[in-house]
Amino acid sequence: MSNHLPKEVRLGLRGGGAKRGLMRVEAGGIVFDILRLSPGGFVVDAKDAPKLRGLVNVHDGAGHVSQCLVVAGDTEDGETRFEYKRRTPVQDMPPLDFELVEAATTALADPSA
């Protein structure tokens, strides 16, 4: 069965292969690999990615991690650095407009039972 899987998937399942390429940035339906990620931005290969600007989505594998506004920074040694103007983490549920209160005890158990 494993012969039908792509080489990258087989390497990942065996624990081999580099972790490079798991983080990706998507802009306008086009996906680019992130070489390095930092709190202030990310670095991509200059030949693969154009001068991105505006709204992009950052993915970790198949998971959507954050939505960001970015501006292009420096390009050196074949890598382009992009800086965040805004970075919003993606949440798995919509924001609440009320405070969640932990369940309070509504009745005491009968000690004779």
NORHU-V229672 format. One record per residue. N is the residue number from 0. SS is DSSP state (hx for helix, st for strand, lp for the rest). Layout:
BEGIN
N | SS
N | SS
END
This chain:
BEGIN
0 | lp
1 | hx
2 | hx
3 | hx
4 | lp
5 | lp
6 | hx
7 | hx
8 | hx
9 | hx
10 | hx
11 | hx
12 | hx
13 | hx
14 | lp
15 | lp
16 | lp
17 | lp
18 | lp
19 | lp
20 | lp
21 | lp
22 | st
23 | st
24 | st
25 | st
26 | st
27 | lp
28 | lp
29 | st
30 | st
31 | st
32 | st
33 | st
34 | st
35 | st
36 | st
37 | st
38 | lp
39 | lp
40 | st
41 | st
42 | st
43 | st
44 | st
45 | lp
46 | lp
47 | lp
48 | lp
49 | lp
50 | lp
51 | lp
52 | lp
53 | st
54 | st
55 | st
56 | st
57 | st
58 | st
59 | st
60 | lp
61 | lp
62 | st
63 | st
64 | st
65 | st
66 | st
67 | st
68 | st
69 | st
70 | st
71 | st
72 | st
73 | st
74 | st
75 | st
76 | lp
77 | lp
78 | st
79 | st
80 | st
81 | st
82 | st
83 | st
84 | st
85 | st
86 | st
87 | st
88 | st
89 | lp
90 | lp
91 | lp
92 | lp
93 | lp
94 | lp
95 | lp
96 | lp
97 | lp
98 | lp
99 | lp
100 | lp
101 | lp
102 | lp
103 | lp
104 | lp
105 | lp
106 | lp
107 | lp
108 | lp
109 | lp
110 | lp
111 | lp
112 | lp
END
